[in-house]
Amino acid sequence: MWYAYIVASKRNWTLYVWVTSDLEKRIAEHRKWVYEWFSKKYWCKILVWYQKFQNIKEAIEYEKRLKWWKRKRKLDLIERDNINRKDLIL
């Protein structure tokens, strides 16, 4: 399985979109600040949305589309599946 996912910061709700084959491991890495990424700079570590895909190509294509979406559309997607914006801890 592959996953496109969105993590958010608690303070300003900055959103970070990415793709992974191991969602649980990747979220743990976000929370431990393993990598010097955008997510560390803006404290994005709350898993607020994810979607499963059967193959990497589909996951990457969807992730690329998400990255081009306006913030409002991303928030609408999150709230459709996670109305209270809770941390979807795995």
Summary of the structure (lengths in Angstrom):
residues: 90
radius of gyration: 12.1
end to end distance: 15.1
largest distance: 33.5
contacts: 244
relative contact order: 0.25
helix: 42%
strand: 27%
